[in-house]
C-alpha cells in the first residue's frame, strides 16, 4: 500500500492549484486527474476572463500549463481515477483505478461539478463549437449575435439576462408555460426587450456545420416543429457536483455540494478538504476554483503541521 501525505483528487483549476501550493509547501502531493483531466475548461475554446492573459488563452492550453507547473514544482500528477474511498479510517483508505491501494494522511477533493446536458448527439457534436454551459465563460464570443438559452429557473434567467447585455437577441427555450425562477428574476427577463421566451418548447436538435452552431430545431407541445437561427446554444438546466464517492462521510447540501466550514476548505471530516466546483454552487468560475485550491493546500499544510506537534 502506497503511503501519501497529501492526496488530491481531481485535475481542474482547483486540483492543479492545490498541487502547486502543496508541492511548494513540501507536502509531496499526489494528484489523480480523473476522467476529465483539466476539468470543464477543456471543453471550451478561448478563456477571456483568466487574469494575466490579455488576449485570452485556450482552455486546454491553460490547463496544460497549470499541470506542467505543478509537475515542475514536484507534484506527482497521475492519469487515473479514484474509484473508492473510506474516510472513516485514518490514514484514509483510497483505491485508484480499481486496484491501487493508497493510504493518505490528508485528502483534497477537487472533483468539480458536471453541467447537465440534454443528451442530444448534436449537442455533444457541437460542444465547444457553439454549445456551452457557461454564459459568463463564453458569452463574450457571441457579442452582437443571436443565442438561445435552455432552462426556466433562476440560473437560466440569470444567464439570459447576462447574454442580453452583450448579444443582439436571446431566445429562452422553456418546457413549461411558466418560469421556475424567483419573481424578481422573472420580471427582469420579461422586461428585457431582446429576450424572447419560447413557451412550451423543447430542443429537438442543435443545427450546425463545420464552423459550429447555426441554429436550433424546436418542438412545441402543440406539435409544431420549427427552426431558429442562432450562433450560440447555452445550457442552463443545472450542474451536478461530483461528490457521490465521498458523500457517505462528508456533509453535502440538498444538491450534493460538499459543505465547507466558513471561508475555509475544511469539511466535517478532519483532514479532508474540498475545493472548486464540488463545493461551490454559486460562482463556478475557474478563477474562484483556483483560489479555493490554494486555500485547500494551505489548510492541509496546517493540518499536517498540527499532527506533528501533537
C-alpha positions in Angstrom: 0.0 0.0 0.0 1.4 3.4 -1.0 1.7 6.0 1.8 0.8 9.6 0.7 0.9 12.7 2.8 -1.4 14.8 0.6 -3.7 13.2 -1.9 -5.5 15.5 -4.4 -8.5 14.0 -6.3 -9.4 15.9 -9.5 -7.4 17.7 -12.1 -9.0 21.0 -12.8 -8.1 24.6 -11.8 -8.8 23.7 -8.1 -6.8 20.5 -8.1 -3.8 21.8 -10.1 -3.6 24.9 -7.9 -3.8 22.8 -4.8 -1.0 20.7 -6.2 1.2 23.7 -6.9 0.8 25.1 -3.4 1.1 21.7 -1.7 4.3 21.0 -3.7 5.9 24.3 -2.7 5.0 23.6 0.9 6.9 20.3 0.7 3.8 18.0 1.1 4.8 15.7 -1.8 1.3 15.8 -3.2 -0.1 13.1 -5.5 -2.9 14.2 -7.8 -5.2 11.9 -9.7 -6.7 13.7 -12.6 -9.9 11.7 -13.0 -12.0 11.1 -16.1 -11.6 14.6 -17.5 -8.1 15.9 -16.9 -8.2 19.7 -16.9 -11.9 19.8 -15.9 -14.6 21.7 -17.7 -12.3 24.3 -19.2 -11.0 21.7 -21.7 -14.5 21.7 -23.3 -14.4 25.4 -24.1 -12.3 27.3 -26.6 -10.7 30.6 -25.5 -10.8 31.8 -21.9 -11.0 35.6 -21.9 -11.5 36.1 -18.1 -8.4 34.4 -16.7 -6.2 37.2 -15.3 -2.9 37.8 -16.9 -3.7 36.8 -20.5 -4.5 40.0 -22.3 -5.6 38.2 -25.5 -7.1 35.2 -23.8 -5.8 31.6 -23.8 -7.3 28.3 -25.0 -8.9 26.4 -22.1 -6.8 23.3 -22.9 -3.6 25.3 -23.0 -4.4 26.9 -19.7 -4.9 23.6 -18.0 -1.8 22.1 -19.7 0.2 25.0 -18.4 -1.1 24.6 -14.8 -0.5 20.9 -14.9 3.1 21.4 -16.1 3.7 24.0 -13.4 2.5 21.6 -10.7 4.8 18.8 -12.1 7.8 21.2 -12.3 7.3 22.1 -8.6 7.4 18.4 -7.6 3.7 17.3 -7.7 3.1 13.7 -8.8 0.3 14.2 -11.3 -1.1 10.9 -12.4 -3.5 9.9 -15.2 -6.1 7.8 -13.4 -9.3 7.8 -11.4 -10.0 7.3 -7.7 -12.6 4.6 -7.7 -13.4 4.2 -4.0 -12.6 5.8 -0.7 -13.0 5.1 3.0 -12.8 8.3 5.0 -13.8 6.7 8.3 -10.3 5.3 8.9 -7.0 7.1 9.5 -5.0 7.3 7.4 -7.7 7.5 4.8 -8.0 4.4 2.6 -8.3 5.1 -1.1 -8.3 2.9 -4.2 -7.3 4.2 -7.6 -8.2 2.6 -10.9 -10.0 -0.2 -9.0 -6.8 -1.8 -7.8 -4.1 0.5 -6.4 -4.4 0.9 -2.6 -3.4 4.2 -1.1 -3.1 5.4 2.5 -3.4 9.2 2.7 -2.9 11.5 5.7 -4.9 14.2 4.0 -7.3 14.3 1.1 -8.3 17.3 -1.0 -11.5 16.7 -3.0 -11.4 18.7 -6.2 -13.7 16.6 -8.4 -15.7 19.5 -9.8 -19.2 19.6 -11.0 -20.6 18.5 -14.3 -23.0 20.6 -16.2 -26.3 18.9 -17.1 -26.9 18.4 -20.8 -30.0 17.4 -22.7 -28.3 14.2 -24.0 -28.7 15.0 -27.7 -26.0 13.7 -30.1 -26.0 17.0 -31.9 -25.4 18.8 -28.6 -22.3 16.7 -28.0 -21.1 17.2 -31.5 -21.0 21.0 -31.2 -19.8 21.2 -27.6 -17.1 23.9 -27.6 -18.3 25.0 -31.1 -21.3 27.0 -30.1 -22.7 24.7 -27.3 -21.8 25.9 -23.8 -22.9 25.5 -20.3 -21.4 28.8 -19.0 -22.6 32.2 -20.3 -20.1 34.0 -18.2 -17.3 32.0 -19.7 -18.3 32.0 -23.3 -20.8 34.8 -23.8 -18.2 37.2 -24.9 -17.7 35.3 -28.2 -21.3 36.0 -29.2 -21.3 39.7 -28.8 -23.9 41.2 -31.2 -25.1 37.8 -32.2 -28.3 35.7 -31.6 -28.2 32.9 -29.0 -30.5 30.5 -27.2 -30.7 29.6 -23.6 -32.4 26.3 -22.4 -34.0 26.4 -19.0 -36.6 28.2 -16.9 -35.1 28.5 -13.4 -33.0 31.2 -11.7 -29.8 30.1 -13.5 -31.4 30.3 -16.9 -32.9 33.7 -16.2 -29.6 35.0 -14.9 -27.7 33.6 -17.9 -30.3 35.1 -20.3 -30.0 38.4 -18.6 -26.2 38.4 -18.9 -26.3 37.4 -22.5 -29.0 40.0 -23.3 -26.5 42.7 -22.3 -24.0 41.6 -25.0 -26.0 39.8 -27.6 -28.4 41.0 -30.2 -31.2 38.6 -29.4 -31.7 35.9 -26.7 -34.2 33.1 -27.1 -35.2 31.3 -23.9 -36.4 27.7 -24.6 -38.8 26.8 -21.7 -40.6 23.4 -21.5 -43.5 24.8 -19.5 -45.8 27.8 -19.7 -44.2 29.3 -16.6 -40.7 30.1 -15.3 -39.5 28.4 -12.2 -37.3 31.4 -11.3 -38.0 33.9 -8.5 -40.4 36.7 -9.1 -37.6 39.2 -9.4 -35.7 37.2 -12.0 -38.9 36.6 -13.9 -39.7 40.3 -14.1 -36.2 41.1 -15.2 -36.3 38.6 -18.1 -39.8 39.5 -19.2 -39.0 43.2 -19.2 -35.8 42.8 -21.2 -36.7 43.8 -24.8 -34.2 41.5 -26.6 -35.2 38.3 -24.7 -37.9 36.2 -26.3 -39.3 33.3 -24.3 -40.4 30.3 -26.3 -43.0 28.7 -24.0 -43.9 25.0 -24.0 -41.0 24.2 -26.2 -38.1 21.7 -26.1 -35.0 21.3 -28.1 -35.2 18.6 -30.8 -31.8 19.1 -32.4 -28.8 21.5 -32.4 -28.1 22.5 -36.0 -24.7 23.4 -37.4 -21.9 22.9 -39.9 -18.1 22.8 -39.8 -18.0 26.3 -38.4 -20.2 25.5 -35.4 -23.8 26.0 -34.3 -26.1 27.7 -36.8 -29.5 27.1 -35.3 -31.8 25.0 -33.1 -34.7 22.8 -34.1 -37.5 23.2 -31.6 -40.6 21.1 -30.9 -43.6 22.7 -29.4 -46.1 20.9 -27.2 -48.7 21.8 -29.8 -46.9 19.6 -32.3 -45.2 22.4 -34.2 -41.6 21.9 -35.3 -39.6 25.0 -36.3 -36.1 26.2 -36.5 -34.5 29.4 -35.1 -31.2 30.7 -36.3 -28.6 31.2 -33.5 -24.8 31.2 -33.2 -24.7 30.1 -29.6 -26.6 27.5 -27.6 -26.4 27.7 -23.8 -27.5 25.1 -21.3 -28.8 26.4 -18.0 -30.5 23.4 -16.5 -28.2 23.0 -13.6 -24.9 21.3 -12.5 -24.3 18.1 -10.7 -21.4 18.1 -8.2 -19.2 15.0 -8.5 -19.4 14.2 -4.8 -21.1 10.8 -4.7 -17.9 8.9 -3.8 -17.5 10.9 -0.6 -21.0 11.8 0.5 -21.2 8.9 2.8 -18.7 10.7 5.1 -18.6 14.4 4.2 -21.6 16.6 4.7 -23.3 17.7 1.5 -26.2 20.1 0.8 -29.5 19.1 -0.9 -27.9 19.5 -4.3 -24.9 17.3 -3.4 -22.4 20.1 -3.0 -19.8 19.4 -0.3 -20.3 21.8 2.7 -17.1 23.5 3.9 -16.6 25.5 7.1 -16.9 29.2 6.7 -14.2 30.6 4.3 -12.0 27.5 4.8 -11.9 24.3 2.7 -12.4 22.1 5.8 -15.2 19.5 5.7 -16.8 17.9 8.7 -14.1 15.1 8.4 -10.9 16.3 10.0 -8.1 16.1 7.4 -10.4 16.1 4.4 -10.7 19.3 2.4 -12.8 20.3 -0.6 -12.0 22.8 -3.3 -13.5 24.1 -6.6 -16.9 23.5 -8.1 -17.7 20.4 -6.0 -18.2 22.8 -3.1 -19.3 25.9 -4.9 -22.9 26.1 -6.1 -22.7 29.9 -6.5 -19.8 31.1 -8.6 -18.4 28.1 -10.5 -15.6 30.0 -12.2 -12.1 28.8 -13.0 -10.5 31.6 -11.0 -12.6 31.0 -7.9 -11.9 27.3 -8.2 -8.2 28.0 -8.3 -8.4 30.3 -5.3 -10.2 27.6 -3.3 -7.5 25.1 -4.4 -4.9 27.4 -2.8 -6.9 27.5 0.4 -7.2 23.7 0.5 -3.5 23.2 0.2 -2.8 25.8 2.9 -5.4 24.1 5.2 -3.9 20.7 4.5 -0.4 22.0 5.4 -1.7 23.5 8.6 -3.5 20.2 9.5 -0.3 18.1 8.8 1.7 20.6 10.9 -0.7 20.2 13.8 -0.3 16.4 13.6 3.4 16.7 14.0 3.0 19.0 17.0 0.7 16.5 18.7 
